[in-house]
Amino acid sequence: MIPETVGRRPEEIIAAALATVREHLGMDIAYLSEFVDGRSVFRAVDAPGLDHLIAVDDSRDLNDVYCQHILDGRLPELIADTSAEPLCMEMPITLAAPIGSHVSVPIRRPDGSPYGMFCCLSPRANPTLTPRDLSVMRAFADLAAEQVNGALVERDTHAAKVAAIRAVMETRALRIVYQPIVDLSTGMVQGFEALSRFDIQPYRTPDLWFADAASVGMGVDLELAAIELALMSLTDLPEHVYLSLNAGPDTIASGRLGEVLEGKPLKRLVLEITEHDQIDVEQPFLDELWIWRNRGMNIAIDDAGAGYSGLQQILRIAPDILKLDRSLVTGIHADPARRSLGAAMVHFAAETGARIVAEGIETAEECSTLQTLGMHCGQGWYFGRPGDLTAALASCQLPRFGDGSVA
């Protein structure tokens, strides 16, 4: 009798529970209500043919319905015949609805406080109702409570994430650090990748912040805020140095990049596509890329070769820059397979007119091997860790090879 729950959404389970218990009890109306500011709000309703009497999001004042009386023990949870209950007959709703029989069980939050009621009613008295029927009602109410409380946890989690993201954006707890991108043939800094950092305790990595923002529909807003903040440094950087800005496919496809890029020197900017799942190359995304490319902005794909950016996606996007993932760079000097793949990427880039930036370089041996393979640029702790604008400006002065310090 209990509805199947595996793979079903909470609202589907609640709807099935209402329909099943209503039919089992032979009643006309079943609903789940929530108490909100002194009113009983109908959150789910099963009332075939009676939509004109009750609908989702309708509400009634708690003083006008049975709910509070049941919670306080003045009315029983099972009323087979409302005419036998003096309090019911004193209440206008009994005749106005009308209500001839009524079964209602409280739904409680994990802390024991009342959330609302799981209720069935009929305009006719129902003398067949028994305590066993009330037990069935309670079983279904428990099922509904489980779904409600799960949804409440999700709602609270969602609200907490929204509040945290808003706090970051309103209190300027977001800051930008800059990691140098170095020409492997000269050792000179060619550009910087602008990376986000969040100054809120307890510390959480940037990917978690952006994932939370995306999960509550604020991912685009947060990415645009980071890009806008990064662009404030562009006038301080030497004119020959470019700035690489991270944006996910959703941000690009949103059509909102103009909010932060309009009027900026686009030829000094790289739009770096970041994604931790396979890039979705739907037409709106590609159309936006072409708009900014045609206006002079270079396009880069992050994590190339890591499995996130498949070859089909790379071919359709036709990036100006391929950023070779650190998983292919680490230990490349001692791994023939990595060297072979690196050489293939260099050949691919030459054939397509792209440039390669090898990420995650940490040792002189890795740097030397990448130079030998013909990689164009490198990025990683070997050349410099992400730092503030002052550190970035200092790194522009002299070649950065050797032990990673200024030569």
C-alpha positions in Angstrom: 0.0 0.0 0.0 2.9 2.4 0.7 3.9 4.1 -2.5 7.3 3.2 -4.1 9.9 5.9 -3.2 13.0 4.8 -5.0 14.0 7.3 -7.7 10.9 9.5 -7.1 10.9 13.2 -6.1 9.5 14.2 -2.7 6.5 15.9 -4.3 5.7 12.8 -6.3 5.9 10.6 -3.1 3.6 13.0 -1.2 1.1 13.1 -4.0 1.0 9.3 -4.2 0.6 9.1 -0.4 -2.3 11.5 -0.4 -4.1 9.7 -3.3 -3.6 6.3 -1.7 -4.8 7.1 1.8 -7.7 9.1 0.5 -8.9 6.1 -1.6 -8.2 3.7 1.3 -10.3 5.7 3.7 -13.1 6.5 1.2 -12.7 10.2 1.6 -13.1 13.0 -1.0 -10.2 15.3 -0.1 -6.7 14.8 1.1 -4.1 17.4 1.6 -0.8 18.3 3.2 -0.7 21.7 4.9 2.1 23.9 6.3 1.6 26.4 9.1 2.8 29.8 7.9 2.2 33.1 9.9 -1.0 31.9 11.5 -2.4 30.3 8.4 -2.7 26.7 7.1 -1.3 26.7 3.6 -2.2 23.8 1.4 1.1 22.5 -0.1 -0.2 19.3 -1.8 -3.8 18.4 -2.6 -5.6 15.4 -3.9 -9.3 16.2 -4.5 -10.5 14.8 -7.9 -13.3 17.0 -9.3 -13.2 19.4 -6.3 -10.5 21.8 -7.6 -13.0 24.7 -7.1 -13.1 23.9 -3.3 -9.4 23.5 -2.6 -6.1 24.0 -4.5 -2.4 24.1 -3.8 -1.3 27.4 -2.2 -4.8 28.2 -0.9 -4.8 28.9 2.8 -7.1 29.4 5.8 -6.6 31.2 9.1 -5.7 28.6 11.7 -8.4 30.0 14.0 -11.0 28.9 11.4 -9.9 25.2 10.9 -9.5 22.1 13.1 -5.7 22.0 13.1 -4.8 23.9 16.3 -7.7 22.2 18.2 -6.3 18.8 17.2 -2.7 19.8 18.2 -3.9 21.0 21.5 -6.0 17.9 22.1 -9.4 19.6 22.0 -10.4 17.5 19.0 -9.4 13.9 18.2 -7.3 13.1 15.2 -10.1 10.8 13.8 -13.6 12.2 13.6 -16.1 9.8 12.0 -19.0 12.1 12.4 -18.4 15.9 13.0 -22.0 16.2 14.2 -21.0 14.2 17.3 -18.3 16.8 18.2 -19.8 19.9 19.8 -16.6 21.9 19.0 -16.9 21.0 15.4 -20.5 22.1 15.2 -19.5 25.5 16.8 -17.1 26.2 14.0 -18.5 27.8 10.8 -16.2 25.8 8.5 -18.0 22.6 9.4 -21.2 23.6 7.7 -19.6 25.9 5.1 -17.2 23.4 3.6 -19.0 21.1 4.6 -17.1 18.6 6.7 -18.9 15.4 7.7 -15.8 13.3 8.6 -12.2 14.2 9.2 -8.9 12.5 9.9 -5.8 14.5 10.5 -2.3 13.8 11.8 0.3 16.4 12.6 3.5 16.5 10.5 6.4 17.5 12.7 9.9 18.8 12.0 13.0 17.0 13.4 12.9 19.2 16.4 9.3 18.2 17.3 7.7 21.5 16.3 4.6 21.2 14.1 5.1 21.8 10.4 1.5 21.3 9.4 -1.1 18.5 9.0 -1.7 15.4 6.9 -5.4 15.4 6.4 -8.4 13.7 4.8 -12.0 14.9 4.9 -15.4 14.2 3.4 -18.7 16.1 3.3 -20.4 13.0 4.6 -20.1 11.2 7.9 -18.1 8.0 7.7 -19.0 5.6 10.4 -16.7 2.9 9.0 -13.6 4.8 10.1 -11.8 2.9 12.9 -8.6 3.3 15.0 -6.9 1.0 12.5 -7.6 3.6 9.8 -6.0 6.2 12.0 -2.9 3.9 12.2 -2.8 3.7 8.4 -3.1 7.5 8.2 -0.2 7.9 10.6 1.9 5.5 8.5 1.3 7.7 5.4 1.9 10.9 7.5 5.2 9.5 8.6 6.1 8.9 4.9 5.1 12.5 4.1 7.0 13.9 7.1 10.2 12.1 5.9 9.8 13.8 2.5 8.9 17.2 4.0 11.8 17.2 6.4 14.2 16.2 3.7 12.9 19.1 1.6 13.2 21.4 4.6 16.9 20.5 5.0 17.4 21.2 1.3 15.6 24.5 1.6 17.7 25.5 4.6 20.9 24.4 2.9 19.8 26.4 -0.2 19.1 29.5 1.9 22.5 29.2 3.7 24.3 29.0 0.4 22.5 32.0 -1.1 23.3 34.0 2.1 26.9 33.0 2.0 27.3 33.9 -1.7 25.6 37.2 -1.2 27.8 37.9 1.8 30.9 37.3 -0.4 29.7 39.7 -3.0 28.5 42.4 -0.7 31.4 42.4 1.8 34.1 42.0 -0.8 35.4 38.8 0.7 36.4 37.8 -2.8 39.9 38.8 -4.0 42.0 38.1 -7.0 45.5 36.6 -7.2 47.6 36.4 -10.3 49.7 33.5 -11.5 52.3 34.2 -14.2 52.2 32.5 -17.6 55.7 32.3 -19.0 57.1 32.0 -22.6 59.2 28.8 -22.5 61.6 30.1 -25.1 62.5 33.4 -23.4 61.5 33.0 -19.8 59.5 36.2 -19.9 56.0 36.6 -18.5 53.5 36.8 -21.3 50.3 36.9 -19.2 48.6 36.1 -15.9 45.7 33.9 -15.0 43.3 35.7 -12.6 42.3 33.3 -9.8 39.7 33.8 -7.2 40.3 33.5 -3.4 37.7 33.8 -0.7 38.6 35.4 2.6 35.9 33.7 4.8 36.4 31.3 7.6 36.4 28.4 7.7 38.5 28.3 4.6 37.0 26.6 1.6 38.6 26.1 -1.8 37.4 28.3 -4.7 35.9 25.4 -6.6 33.5 24.7 -3.7 32.4 28.3 -3.6 31.7 28.3 -7.3 30.0 24.9 -7.1 27.7 26.2 -4.3 26.9 29.3 -6.3 26.0 27.3 -9.4 23.8 25.0 -7.3 21.6 27.9 -6.2 21.5 29.7 -9.5 24.1 32.3 -8.6 27.1 30.8 -10.5 27.0 33.3 -13.3 26.7 36.2 -10.9 29.7 35.1 -8.9 31.8 34.4 -12.0 31.0 37.9 -13.4 31.9 39.5 -10.0 35.3 37.7 -10.1 35.9 38.8 -13.7 34.9 42.4 -12.9 37.3 42.4 -10.0 40.2 40.9 -12.0 39.8 43.5 -14.7 40.4 46.3 -12.3 44.1 45.4 -12.4 44.5 45.5 -16.2 45.5 49.1 -16.4 48.4 48.4 -13.9 49.8 45.6 -15.9 52.3 46.2 -18.8 50.6 46.6 -22.1 52.3 43.5 -23.6 50.9 41.3 -20.8 47.6 39.6 -21.2 45.0 38.6 -18.6 43.3 35.3 -18.6 39.8 35.3 -17.2 38.0 32.1 -16.1 34.3 31.6 -17.2 32.2 28.5 -17.2 30.0 27.5 -20.2 26.9 28.7 -18.4 28.4 32.2 -17.9 29.4 32.4 -21.5 26.1 31.2 -22.8 24.2 33.6 -20.6 25.0 36.5 -22.9 26.0 38.6 -19.9 29.7 38.9 -20.5 29.1 42.3 -21.9 28.3 43.5 -18.4 31.9 43.3 -17.5 33.8 43.2 -20.8 32.2 46.1 -22.7 34.8 48.8 -23.3 37.8 46.8 -22.2 40.9 46.2 -24.4 39.8 42.7 -25.6 43.0 41.9 -27.4 44.7 41.9 -24.0 42.2 39.4 -22.6 41.8 35.6 -22.8 38.5 34.0 -22.1 39.5 30.7 -20.4 36.7 28.1 -20.5 36.6 26.2 -17.3 34.4 23.2 -16.5 34.6 20.1 -14.3 32.2 18.1 -16.4 32.2 17.8 -20.2 31.8 21.1 -21.8 28.3 21.6 -23.2 28.9 23.1 -26.7 25.3 24.1 -27.5 24.7 26.8 -30.1 24.1 29.7 -27.6 27.5 29.0 -26.1 29.2 28.8 -29.5 27.5 32.0 -30.7 28.7 33.9 -27.7 32.3 32.6 -28.2 32.3 33.8 -31.8 31.0 37.2 -30.8 33.9 37.8 -28.4 36.5 36.2 -30.7 35.4 38.4 -33.6 35.9 41.4 -31.4 39.5 40.4 -30.7 39.4 38.3 -27.6 41.4 35.0 -27.5 39.7 31.8 -26.4 41.4 29.2 -24.2 40.3 25.7 -23.1 41.4 24.8 -19.6 42.4 21.2 -18.5 42.9 20.0 -22.1 43.7 16.3 -22.1 42.2 15.7 -18.6 39.0 14.1 -20.0 36.8 17.1 -19.3 37.5 18.8 -22.6 37.0 16.1 -25.2 38.4 16.3 -28.7 35.0 16.9 -30.3 34.5 19.9 -28.0 38.0 21.2 -28.8 37.4 20.9 -32.5 34.1 22.7 -32.3 35.4 25.5 -30.1 38.7 25.9 -32.1 40.5 27.6 -29.2 43.4 30.0 -29.7 45.1 28.5 -26.6 45.1 25.0 -25.2 46.0 24.7 -21.5 47.6 21.3 -21.0 46.3 19.8 -17.8 48.8 19.4 -14.9 48.0 15.6 -14.8 49.9 15.3 -18.2 52.7 17.7 -17.1 53.6 16.2 -13.7 56.6 13.9 -14.2 56.6 14.3 -18.0 60.4 14.2 -18.0 60.3 10.6 -16.7 57.3 9.2 -18.5 57.5 8.3 -22.2 53.7 8.1 -22.5 53.2 11.6 -21.2 56.0 12.9 -23.5 54.3 11.1 -26.5 51.0 12.7 -25.7 52.6 16.1 -25.2 54.3 15.8 -28.6 50.9 15.0 -30.1 49.3 18.0 -28.5 52.1 20.2 -29.9 51.5 18.8 -33.4 47.8 19.3 -33.0 48.3 22.9 -32.0 50.6 23.5 -34.9 48.0 22.1 -37.3 45.2 24.2 -35.9 47.1 27.4 -35.2 46.7 27.2 -31.4 49.2 27.9 -28.7 49.8 25.6 -25.8 50.2 26.6 -22.1 51.4 23.7 -20.0 50.0 24.0 -16.5 51.3 22.7 -13.2 55.1 22.9 -13.9 57.0 22.5 -10.7 60.5 21.3 -11.5 63.4 22.3 -13.9 63.2 18.8 -15.4 59.6 19.2 -16.4 60.3 22.7 -17.8 63.2 21.4 -19.8 61.2 18.5 -21.3 58.4 20.8 -22.2 60.8 23.2 -24.0 62.3 20.3 -25.9 58.8 19.2 -27.0 58.1 22.7 -28.4 55.5 23.8 -25.8 54.9 27.5 -26.2 54.2 28.7 -22.6 54.2 27.3 -19.1 52.4 28.0 -15.8 53.1 26.6 -12.3 54.9 27.0 -9.0 58.2 26.7 -10.8 57.6 30.2 -12.2 55.6 31.6 -9.4 52.7 30.9 -7.1 49.5 32.9 -7.4 50.1 36.3 -5.7 48.7 39.8 -5.3 49.1 42.5 -7.9 52.4 43.8 -6.4 54.0 40.3 -6.8 52.6 40.0 -10.3 54.1 43.4 -11.4 57.5 42.3 -9.9 57.5 39.1 -11.9 57.2 41.0 -15.2 60.7 42.5 -14.9 63.1 39.7 -15.7 63.1 36.1 -17.1 61.9 33.5 -14.6 63.8 30.2 -15.0 66.3 28.4 -12.9 64.9 27.7 -9.4 61.7 29.7 -10.1 63.0 33.0 -8.7 64.0 36.0 -10.8 67.2 35.0 -12.7 
